[in-house]
C-alpha cells in the first residue's frame, strides 16, 4: 500500500468512529488546547473546502498559522453539523492536498495525531497498523516535522518503539508504544506517562 492509501484508510476509519459518537463525546475537550472533539474533527476537513489563498489570508489576519487553524476549527464546529463533518471526511478520504513543500506524510500525520487527540480523552484505544506507525514516526524525525515538536525539539534523543520494530534519533533513549511516541514527539504531553527510558526526564523538560 502507498502512503496515500494509508491516508485514505485512516480518514475512513476515523469517520466510522466519529459516526457513532454521542453529543457528550462530540463536546468533550480534545488534546488540542481549546478545541472540542467536534472542532478537532472539523479541522481535518478544512483543506477539502478552503483554498490556499483564503487560508493564507486567515493566517495573516489571525497572527499566525496555529491561530488561524484554531479560529477556523472553532468557527466550523459552531456552524456545521456532526453528520456533515463525518460525511465530508469520508467523501474526501482520497483527497490528495499537501501543504506546500510537504508530501503525503503530512496529511497522514494530521489524521493520525488528531485522531488520537480525539480518542485519548474519550478513553478509546486504537492499535495503529505497524506500517502507518512507521511512516508517521519516520516523518516526525525529519526537519520538516519540527513545527509539531515540543519547544526544545527532539535533538540528542533516541526514540524506540516497544511494540513495533522502529527506532529513530541518536542519544539518550525514550521508549514506549508507537502510538505514545508519535503523540509525544508531536507535542502532546498527555502521552509522556506511557514512555520510559534514560532520556525521558530530559524529553519531559522540553514541554
Secondary structure, DSSP 8 states (H G I E B T S, - for coil): --HHHHHHHHHHHHHHHHHT--HHHHTSB-SSTT-BHHHHHHHTTHHHH--HHHHHHHHHHHTSHHHHHHHHHHHHHHHS-HHHHHHHHHHTTT-----TT--HHHHHHHHHHHHHHHHTTTT------HHHHHHHHHHHTSGGGGGGS-TT-STTEEEEESSSS-EEESSEEEEE-HHHHHHHHTT-GGGGGGEESTTHHHHHHT-
